[in-house]
């Protein structure tokens, strides 16, 4: 399915995924050039969400491969159903029928499809999301870029299986390990940063429409202020912003102030060290001053 | 204005190839595949939109967050509108003229008995970049030499050598600082040193100013946290962490009549690695060592057995002080105030002798020693002897040397001590990151002074 750039942008908006022009264009090129897309960025900026939204826009199946240390081909590509093969041999022996043939045991009936093979064999072009690729071992990464360049796999007992449709591949990485040049060369690259205050307000409005305009602005402003702190161990992500807004809506709050930030801090800062840092180095007066600035800056009038 | 009209000529392919060559010159790994991808991408975007054109190139040619700054800079230069381009060319021409004048002045000023010294253009350029105070000091020295008793023409080679070593000394501190000169007029001249401030991680640590220190410390903290996550993750065992355990597999599958349905694996063997950091805190090394201590301190969650020692003409154990709670900079300030060796001369041999005799418990087959030093020490042979003894007692010795590799051959100490250790150049934060992630994160790579792979 070919999709034009305006349609793609419209799709993102309808799915509530707020992104800038450059991001939309990169995704469009990924689809046009049939290349995998490697997305890097801090946790919680919407990398995984991009894969999900893309599947939604294209009305395609989402096949997800979650990477972790120790992941190997048997978990990612295929595995023979060992137990079933053994049972078949046992049953055959008990029934005292003719010898079971090797070809019978190594047929598709006994093949366990894992995400990569599933994506290659799909009838309709699926979206293959390879999540947190930086967590897998370098050996698996090398194997992966072989699959991603040819979109075909060889199973010794069955032969080579070619992709019926080249899947839309989205790889995400938190950049905790440098990925190999070989993998990067095969992909288009997109770095997702934390959104600007304006974009974050749009995200809040799209995801939590019941939140008051002023509350959305104030939360976005405070979160942006927290992200400026280089000493925080875990900066608040978009998901945390949304959780916070939902919690504030549940508490029937339409305004934010320093005291309320202190009371609901555990929704935004998720480590004890960060919470202590906030109390010692930032504090409620600083938040009040940030909110006052945003009010003076005319954003309140914009959202009315 | 359509972008094609803004290009030096309308041949898009040629311009793209020139542009990718510039990116390569800046160190970006742009292959032919990526150039082809860029070309295919450009066929699918609206070339009249500068944003689309730039995004298409960025998505296909840049594969790293760090490289995006270089790309932005080169893109803005290479695909600049004609008026901006012309301004840049005028500026570059003016700079070239100024540089020519400065060279002529340097030749006039560096004379002995009315004749210019034999100095290379690079040395003359180095002289031009020095402050007037530094130049004045060098001229004073030359005048005093010239007016000395019995100073004849035969003294010229000695003076030239002395002046060259002065210039080299200044170059060490400033050569890899921010690229300050504007580039040449042609787009090809927009390579390294194209007028923009280099990233903090690429600046020589010694050249990082006091105002940039907090930013540099933040960067170090971020890097060490990243490495700590990496080390901690490697400690957690995966589902198939170790080799097959046949005995457990058989025992566990007895319930299936001996048919092995479920395979059992042995857990991975984890050795408890110890790290001993040995920092040269003599006058020339203080800032380098402080940075490495900052980096290693960020790893304390991941590397529990970390000992920190400082040395110059003696050895001091900083571990108990640095283990205390509180801001690292405050702890370090206290260490420096109480210390008797910070800022002194260097006697590595004596310091190692104290380490071997006084702290034998810390030295065993699990210990990795990280030495931070420029190798400039008195009694090189004694130092090499003691280092050899240390080498026999520990797992490995990694040496972080802030001297530029091109100067290594000038120092006998580098040869003598480098042969006994894995020596790495380490004068910038990015080099520090590369070496320590490579060494501690167990990633491939390694270089020995006696000839190995580069950092």
Interface residues (C-beta under 8 A of the other chain):
Chain A: X21 X22 X25 X26 X28 X29 X32 X33 X35 X38 X40 X68 X69 X70 X71 X72 X82 X83 X86 X90 X135 X175 X176 X177 X181 X184 X185 X186 X187 X188 X189 X190 X191 X230 X231 X233
Chain B: X29 X31 X33 X34 X37 X40 X41 X44 X45 X51 X52 X54 X55 X56 X58 X59 X60 X62 X63 X64 X65 X68 X218 X221 X222 X225 X226 X229 X230 X233 X234 X236 X237 X238 X239 X240 X241 X259 X261
